[in-house]
Amino acid sequence: MATRKNARTRRTHPPARAGLTHVAPGGALRMVDVSTKARTARRAVAAGFIAIGPEARRLLRRGTAAKGNVLEAARLAGIMAAKRTSELIPLCHPLPLSHVGIDFVPRRLGYEIRATARTTAETGVEMEALAAVAVAALTIYDMLKAVDRGMVIGEIRLLEKRGGRSGTFRRG
């Protein structure tokens, strides 16, 4: 299957090897053996967006949502999700996270959610950053759904990853 490089994406590392690392010859799924890889400092930043209707947005920004401090609950949920990513994603390695940070940036129609995850390990921390964004967005939805069931979660993507053999990736 041919792939098209996103014009907004700038790669500063070589493309991934042909084939899927989690698929053995013959098609069986497997956990990648990282025992021979060097432990290196790794960092990933992911982002997503939740579009929120005007009434729910007002409650959120005033801090008057019935269920309490929505953004702090979402921050905690995102951090907890990053810590448990290997329990959520099949074949994902458990990682000793040294940091997970989540920021919420108000936008005209909702909030941008950004998560940064760091570790020193044999494998990357991208899935932890992505899981943090997804669960933070779901928590916002859960806490505001009584007011706005039309919220839309989307655009979850990796913005940057550093460390490891493949080097740096930065979305342009």
LUMMIGU-317462 format. One record per residue: residue number from 1; chain; residue in three letters; x, y, z of N, C-alpha, C in turn. Coordinates in Angstrom, 2 decimals. Layout:
residues N
REC    n  chain  res     n.c1     n.c2     n.c3    ca.c1    ca.c2    ca.c3     c.c1     c.c2     c.c3
REC  NUM      A  Ala        X        Y        Z        X        Y        Z        X        Y        Z
...
This chain:
residues 172
REC    n  chain  res     n.c1     n.c2     n.c3    ca.c1    ca.c2    ca.c3     c.c1     c.c2     c.c3
REC    1      A  Met     0.85    -1.17     0.00     0.00     0.00     0.00     0.89     1.23     0.00
REC    2      A  Ala     0.69     2.09    -0.93     1.49     3.31    -1.01     0.98     4.32     0.02
REC    3      A  Thr     1.90     5.06     0.57     1.51     6.09     1.52     1.94     7.44     0.99
REC    4      A  Arg     1.23     8.46     1.41     1.52     9.81     0.99     2.00    10.58     2.21
REC    5      A  Lys     3.12    11.24     2.08     3.67    12.02     3.19     2.85    13.29     3.36
REC    6      A  Asn     2.41    13.54     4.56     1.66    14.75     4.86     2.56    15.96     4.64
REC    7      A  Ala     2.10    16.91     3.85     2.92    18.08     3.55     3.24    18.90     4.79
REC    8      A  Arg     2.43    18.77     5.85     2.67    19.52     7.07     3.59    18.79     8.03
REC    9      A  Thr     4.05    17.62     7.66     4.89    16.83     8.54     6.33    16.89     8.07
REC   10      A  Arg     7.24    17.22     8.97     8.66    17.23     8.63     9.33    16.13     9.41
REC   11      A  Arg     9.96    15.22     8.71    10.66    14.13     9.37    12.13    14.48     9.45
REC   12      A  Thr    12.70    14.28    10.62    14.14    14.50    10.77    14.81    13.18    11.10
REC   13      A  His    14.17    12.09    10.76    14.72    10.77    10.97    14.39     9.92     9.74
REC   14      A  Pro    15.10     8.81     9.55    14.81     7.96     8.39    13.43     7.33     8.54
REC   15      A  Pro    12.77     6.99     7.42    11.46     6.35     7.51    11.57     4.99     8.20
REC   16      A  Ala    10.45     4.55     8.76    10.42     3.26     9.46    10.78     2.14     8.49
REC   17      A  Arg    11.34     1.06     9.06    11.67    -0.11     8.24    10.40    -0.67     7.63
REC   18      A  Ala    10.58    -1.31     6.49     9.45    -1.96     5.85     8.92    -3.05     6.77
REC   19      A  Gly     7.64    -3.25     6.79     7.04    -4.27     7.64     6.62    -3.71     8.98
REC   20      A  Leu     5.79    -4.45     9.65     5.28    -4.03    10.94     6.01    -4.77    12.05
REC   21      A  Thr     6.51    -4.04    13.03     7.33    -4.66    14.08     6.54    -5.59    14.99
REC   22      A  His     5.23    -5.43    15.07     4.43    -6.27    15.95     3.83    -7.49    15.24
REC   23      A  Val     4.25    -7.71    13.98     3.75    -8.86    13.23     4.93    -9.75    12.85
REC   24      A  Ala     4.89   -10.99    13.31     5.94   -11.96    13.01     5.72   -12.52    11.60
REC   25      A  Pro     6.77   -13.09    11.03     6.57   -13.78     9.74     5.44   -14.80     9.91
REC   26      A  Gly     4.55   -14.84     8.98     3.40   -15.73     9.08     2.17   -15.03     9.64
REC   27      A  Gly     2.32   -13.81    10.13     1.16   -13.03    10.56     0.82   -13.04    12.04
REC   28      A  Ala     1.54   -13.83    12.85     1.24   -13.85    14.29     1.63   -12.53    14.94
REC   29      A  Leu     0.82   -12.05    15.86     1.16   -10.84    16.60     2.18   -11.16    17.68
REC   30      A  Arg     3.05   -10.20    17.95     4.08   -10.42    18.96     4.43    -9.09    19.62
REC   31      A  Met     4.94    -9.20    20.83     5.48    -8.03    21.51     6.92    -7.88    21.02
REC   32      A  Val     7.31    -6.69    20.67     8.65    -6.44    20.17     9.65    -6.64    21.31
REC   33      A  Asp    10.73    -7.34    21.03    11.78    -7.56    22.04    12.69    -6.35    22.05
REC   34      A  Val    12.67    -5.60    23.14    13.50    -4.40    23.25    14.71    -4.62    24.16
REC   35      A  Ser    14.97    -5.87    24.51    16.02    -6.16    25.49    17.42    -5.78    25.01
REC   36      A  Thr    17.62    -5.68    23.70    18.95    -5.32    23.20    19.08    -3.83    22.90
REC   37      A  Lys    18.00    -3.10    23.07    18.04    -1.66    22.79    18.61    -0.90    23.98
REC   38      A  Ala    19.27     0.20    23.70    19.84     1.04    24.76    18.75     1.85    25.44
REC   39      A  Arg    18.91     2.02    26.75    18.01     2.92    27.50    18.45     4.35    27.18
REC   40      A  Thr    17.52     5.12    26.65    17.83     6.52    26.34    16.70     7.40    26.84
REC   41      A  Ala    17.01     8.68    27.01    15.98     9.65    27.38    15.05     9.82    26.18
REC   42      A  Arg    13.77     9.75    26.45    12.77     9.85    25.39    11.67    10.81    25.83
REC   43      A  Arg    11.12    11.52    24.85    10.09    12.51    25.13     9.10    12.49    23.97
REC   44      A  Ala     7.82    12.63    24.27     6.80    12.72    23.23     5.79    13.79    23.63
REC   45      A  Val     5.31    14.50    22.63     4.27    15.50    22.83     3.13    15.18    21.88
REC   46      A  Ala     1.91    15.10    22.41     0.73    14.83    21.61    -0.30    15.92    21.88
REC   47      A  Ala    -1.23    16.05    20.96    -2.29    17.06    21.12    -3.58    16.55    20.53
REC   48      A  Gly    -4.65    17.16    20.96    -5.98    16.88    20.43    -6.86    18.08    20.68
REC   49      A  Phe    -8.12    18.00    20.26    -9.03    19.11    20.42   -10.39    18.59    20.81
REC   50      A  Ile   -11.07    19.31    21.68   -12.46    19.02    21.99   -13.27    20.28    21.72
REC   51      A  Ala   -14.20    20.14    20.78   -15.12    21.24    20.45   -16.27    21.17    21.45
REC   52      A  Ile   -16.58    22.30    22.06   -17.58    22.36    23.12   -18.57    23.47    22.78
REC   53      A  Gly   -19.86    23.20    22.96   -20.89    24.19    22.70   -20.79    25.39    23.64
REC   54      A  Pro   -21.44    26.49    23.27   -21.30    27.75    24.01   -21.67    27.66    25.50
REC   55      A  Glu   -22.78    27.01    25.82   -23.21    26.96    27.23   -22.22    26.16    28.08
REC   56      A  Ala   -21.82    25.00    27.61   -20.85    24.18    28.36   -19.51    24.88    28.45
REC   57      A  Arg   -19.13    25.58    27.37   -17.86    26.33    27.38   -17.89    27.42    28.45
REC   58      A  Arg   -19.02    28.12    28.57   -19.14    29.16    29.61   -19.00    28.56    31.01
REC   59      A  Leu   -19.66    27.44    31.27   -19.56    26.78    32.57   -18.12    26.37    32.87
REC   60      A  Leu   -17.48    25.82    31.86   -16.10    25.36    32.02   -15.18    26.54    32.32
REC   61      A  Arg   -15.30    27.59    31.58   -14.40    28.74    31.74   -14.66    29.51    33.03
REC   62      A  Arg   -15.89    29.49    33.50   -16.21    30.15    34.79   -15.92    29.25    35.98
REC   63      A  Gly   -15.71    27.96    35.72   -15.46    27.02    36.81   -16.72    26.67    37.58
REC   64      A  Thr   -17.88    26.72    36.90   -19.15    26.48    37.59   -19.86    25.21    37.12
REC   65      A  Ala   -19.14    24.29    36.50   -19.75    23.02    36.08   -20.21    22.24    37.32
REC   66      A  Ala   -21.35    21.58    37.19   -21.95    20.88    38.33   -21.04    19.81    38.93
REC   67      A  Lys   -20.22    19.18    38.10   -19.37    18.09    38.59   -18.04    18.57    39.16
REC   68      A  Gly   -17.79    19.88    39.16   -16.56    20.38    39.78   -15.57    20.90    38.76
REC   69      A  Asn   -14.30    20.90    39.15   -13.23    21.46    38.33   -12.91    20.50    37.19
REC   70      A  Val   -13.49    20.77    36.05   -13.42    19.87    34.89   -11.98    19.69    34.40
REC   71      A  Leu   -11.26    20.78    34.25    -9.91    20.67    33.69    -8.95    19.96    34.63
REC   72      A  Glu    -9.08    20.16    35.92    -8.19    19.45    36.85    -8.52    17.96    36.89
REC   73      A  Ala    -9.80    17.62    36.80   -10.19    16.21    36.74    -9.64    15.59    35.45
REC   74      A  Ala    -9.72    16.33    34.34    -9.22    15.82    33.05    -7.70    15.67    33.08
REC   75      A  Arg    -7.01    16.61    33.74    -5.55    16.51    33.86    -5.17    15.24    34.62
REC   76      A  Leu    -5.83    15.00    35.75    -5.53    13.82    36.55    -5.85    12.54    35.77
REC   77      A  Ala    -6.98    12.52    35.08    -7.36    11.33    34.30    -6.34    11.07    33.19
REC   78      A  Gly    -5.86    12.12    32.54    -4.87    11.96    31.48    -3.56    11.41    32.00
REC   79      A  Ile    -3.13    11.92    33.15    -1.89    11.40    33.76    -2.05     9.94    34.14
REC   80      A  Met    -3.20     9.61    34.72    -3.45     8.21    35.10    -3.47     7.30    33.86
REC   81      A  Ala    -4.04     7.78    32.77    -4.08     6.99    31.53    -2.68     6.74    31.00
REC   82      A  Ala    -1.84     7.78    31.03    -0.46     7.60    30.55     0.24     6.53    31.37
REC   83      A  Lys     0.02     6.52    32.67     0.67     5.55    33.54     0.18     4.12    33.27
REC   84      A  Arg    -1.01     3.99    32.69    -1.60     2.65    32.48    -1.74     2.29    31.00
REC   85      A  Thr    -1.01     2.98    30.16    -1.14     2.76    28.72    -0.90     1.31    28.33
REC   86      A  Ser     0.07     0.66    28.93     0.35    -0.74    28.55    -0.80    -1.67    28.90
REC   87      A  Glu    -1.70    -1.25    29.78    -2.88    -2.05    30.09    -4.02    -1.80    29.10
REC   88      A  Leu    -3.92    -0.70    28.37    -4.97    -0.32    27.43    -4.65    -0.72    25.99
REC   89      A  Ile    -3.38    -0.66    25.60    -2.96    -0.90    24.23    -2.26    -2.26    24.15
REC   90      A  Pro    -2.80    -3.21    23.39    -2.16    -4.52    23.29    -0.72    -4.40    22.79
REC   91      A  Leu     0.16    -5.18    23.38     1.57    -5.30    23.00     2.41    -4.06    23.33
REC   92      A  Cys     1.85    -3.11    24.05     2.57    -1.90    24.44     3.39    -2.21    25.70
REC   93      A  His     4.65    -1.82    25.70     5.51    -2.09    26.85     5.18    -1.17    28.02
REC   94      A  Pro     5.19    -1.67    29.25     5.05    -0.79    30.41     6.33     0.04    30.55
REC   95      A  Leu     6.17     1.32    30.81     7.33     2.21    30.91     7.39     2.90    32.26
REC   96      A  Pro     8.61     3.13    32.75     8.77     3.93    33.97     8.74     5.42    33.59
REC   97      A  Leu     7.59     6.02    33.72     7.46     7.42    33.33     8.13     8.32    34.34
REC   98      A  Ser     8.91     9.27    33.85     9.54    10.24    34.75     8.74    11.53    34.81
REC   99      A  His     7.85    11.75    33.82     7.02    12.96    33.82     5.87    12.79    32.85
REC  100      A  Val     4.70    13.28    33.25     3.57    13.45    32.34     2.96    14.80    32.70
REC  101      A  Gly     2.87    15.67    31.72     2.25    16.98    31.93     1.15    17.19    30.92
REC  102      A  Ile     0.06    17.82    31.35    -1.07    18.08    30.46    -1.46    19.54    30.58
REC  103      A  Asp    -1.60    20.19    29.43    -2.01    21.59    29.38    -3.27    21.72    28.55
REC  104      A  Phe    -4.10    22.67    28.92    -5.34    22.96    28.21    -5.24    24.39    27.69
REC  105      A  Val    -5.42    24.54    26.39    -5.32    25.86    25.76    -6.71    26.23    25.26
REC  106      A  Pro    -7.32    27.27    25.86    -8.65    27.67    25.38    -8.59    28.18    23.95
REC  107      A  Arg    -9.52    27.73    23.16    -9.67    28.18    21.77   -11.10    28.69    21.61
REC  108      A  Arg   -11.37    29.32    20.50   -12.69    29.92    20.28   -13.83    28.90    20.42
REC  109      A  Leu   -13.64    27.69    19.93   -14.72    26.70    19.94   -14.51    25.55    20.92
REC  110      A  Gly   -13.50    25.64    21.77   -13.26    24.56    22.72   -11.88    24.65    23.32
REC  111      A  Tyr   -11.25    23.49    23.47    -9.92    23.44    24.10    -8.99    22.55    23.31
REC  112      A  Glu    -7.75    23.02    23.15    -6.68    22.15    22.68    -6.09    21.49    23.92
REC  113      A  Ile    -5.82    20.21    23.83    -5.24    19.44    24.92    -3.85    19.00    24.47
REC  114      A  Arg    -2.84    19.30    25.28    -1.46    18.90    24.96    -0.91    18.07    26.11
REC  115      A  Ala    -0.28    16.96    25.78     0.34    16.10    26.78     1.79    15.87    26.41
REC  116      A  Thr     2.65    15.96    27.42     4.07    15.66    27.27     4.39    14.50    28.19
REC  117      A  Ala     5.06    13.49    27.66     5.48    12.34    28.46     6.98    12.14    28.30
REC  118      A  Arg     7.64    11.80    29.42     9.08    11.56    29.40     9.41    10.25    30.11
REC  119      A  Thr    10.46     9.60    29.62    10.97     8.39    30.25    12.43     8.21    29.87
REC  120      A  Thr    13.09     7.34    30.56    14.37     6.81    30.12    14.14     5.31    30.02
REC  121      A  Ala    14.09     4.83    28.79    13.72     3.43    28.57    14.25     2.96    27.22
REC  122      A  Glu    13.93     1.69    26.90    14.37     1.07    25.66    13.41     1.31    24.51
REC  123      A  Thr    12.28     1.90    24.80    11.27     2.12    23.76    10.59     3.46    23.99
REC  124      A  Gly     9.91     3.94    22.96     9.35     5.28    22.98     8.13     5.46    23.86
REC  125      A  Val     7.78     6.71    24.05     6.73     7.11    24.99     5.57     7.81    24.26
REC  126      A  Glu     5.48     7.59    22.93     4.43     8.24    22.15     3.04     7.79    22.56
REC  127      A  Met     2.86     6.50    22.77     1.53     5.99    23.10     1.03     6.56    24.42
REC  128      A  Glu     1.93     6.79    25.36     1.54     7.36    26.65     1.05     8.79    26.48
REC  129      A  Ala     1.72     9.58    25.65     1.28    10.96    25.41    -0.07    10.97    24.69
REC  130      A  Leu    -0.24    10.10    23.70    -1.51    10.02    22.97    -2.65     9.56    23.87
REC  131      A  Ala    -2.39     8.56    24.71    -3.43     8.07    25.63    -3.83     9.17    26.61
REC  132      A  Ala    -2.87     9.94    27.08    -3.16    11.03    28.01    -4.11    12.04    27.38
REC  133      A  Val    -3.86    12.42    26.14    -4.73    13.37    25.44    -6.14    12.80    25.29
REC  134      A  Ala    -6.23    11.55    24.83    -7.53    10.93    24.58    -8.37    10.85    25.85
REC  135      A  Val    -7.77    10.41    26.94    -8.53    10.25    28.18    -8.86    11.59    28.81
REC  136      A  Ala    -7.98    12.57    28.69    -8.31    13.91    29.18    -9.52    14.45    28.43
REC  137      A  Ala    -9.56    14.27    27.12   -10.70    14.74    26.33   -11.98    13.99    26.71
REC  138      A  Leu   -11.89    12.69    26.90   -13.06    11.90    27.30   -13.58    12.34    28.66
REC  139      A  Thr   -12.68    12.72    29.54   -13.09    13.18    30.88   -13.84    14.51    30.78
REC  140      A  Ile   -13.34    15.41    29.95   -14.07    16.67    29.74   -15.47    16.37    29.22
REC  141      A  Tyr   -15.56    15.49    28.24   -16.86    15.11    27.70   -17.77    14.57    28.80
REC  142      A  Asp   -17.25    13.64    29.59   -18.04    13.02    30.65   -18.56    14.06    31.64
REC  143      A  Met   -17.72    15.00    32.00   -18.12    15.96    33.03   -19.05    17.05    32.51
REC  144      A  Leu   -19.12    17.24    31.20   -19.98    18.29    30.64   -21.14    17.74    29.80
REC  145      A  Lys   -21.27    16.43    29.69   -22.27    15.85    28.78   -23.71    16.17    29.18
REC  146      A  Ala   -23.97    16.46    30.44   -25.33    16.81    30.85   -25.78    18.13    30.19
REC  147      A  Val   -24.81    18.97    29.85   -25.11    20.27    29.25   -24.94    20.23    27.73
REC  148      A  Asp   -23.99    19.39    27.24   -23.68    19.39    25.81   -23.27    17.99    25.36
REC  149      A  Arg   -24.21    17.26    24.78   -23.89    15.94    24.24   -23.34    16.01    22.82
REC  150      A  Gly   -23.26    17.20    22.27   -22.77    17.38    20.91   -21.29    17.69    20.81
REC  151      A  Met   -20.56    17.59    21.94   -19.12    17.85    21.89   -18.45    16.87    20.92
REC  152      A  Val   -17.37    17.33    20.30   -16.64    16.50    19.34   -15.17    16.45    19.75
REC  153      A  Ile   -14.66    15.24    19.89   -13.24    15.02    20.20   -12.54    14.65    18.91
REC  154      A  Gly   -11.41    15.29    18.64   -10.73    14.95    17.40    -9.33    15.48    17.32
REC  155      A  Glu    -8.76    15.26    16.14    -7.42    15.74    15.80    -6.36    15.28    16.80
REC  156      A  Ile    -6.51    14.09    17.37    -5.49    13.57    18.28    -4.31    13.11    17.43
REC  157      A  Arg    -3.13    13.66    17.75    -1.96    13.39    16.91    -0.68    13.58    17.69
REC  158      A  Leu     0.37    12.93    17.21     1.70    13.11    17.77     2.28    14.38    17.17
REC  159      A  Leu     2.77    15.28    18.02     3.40    16.51    17.55     4.91    16.35    17.46
REC  160      A  Glu     5.47    15.62    18.42     6.93    15.51    18.47     7.32    14.27    19.25
REC  161      A  Lys     8.42    13.66    18.84     9.04    12.59    19.62    10.54    12.73    19.49
REC  162      A  Arg    11.23    12.51    20.61    12.69    12.61    20.65    13.25    11.39    21.37
REC  163      A  Gly    14.45    11.01    20.94    15.14     9.91    21.59    15.00     8.62    20.83
REC  164      A  Gly    15.89     7.70    21.16    15.86     6.41    20.51    16.60     6.40    19.18
REC  165      A  Arg    16.65     5.23    18.60    17.41     5.01    17.37    16.83     5.80    16.19
REC  166      A  Ser    15.52     5.98    16.15    14.91     6.65    15.00    15.03     8.17    15.08
REC  167      A  Gly    15.52     8.70    16.18    15.78    10.14    16.24    14.57    10.97    16.56
REC  168      A  Thr    14.49    12.12    15.90    13.46    13.11    16.19    12.41    13.16    15.10
REC  169      A  Phe    11.17    13.27    15.50    10.04    13.51    14.60     9.37    14.79    15.09
REC  170      A  Arg     9.07    15.66    14.18     8.37    16.89    14.54     7.34    17.19    13.47
REC  171      A  Arg     6.08    17.29    13.87     5.01    17.65    12.92     5.16    19.13    12.61
REC  172      A  Gly     5.16    19.47    11.34     5.36    20.85    10.91     4.14    21.70    10.99
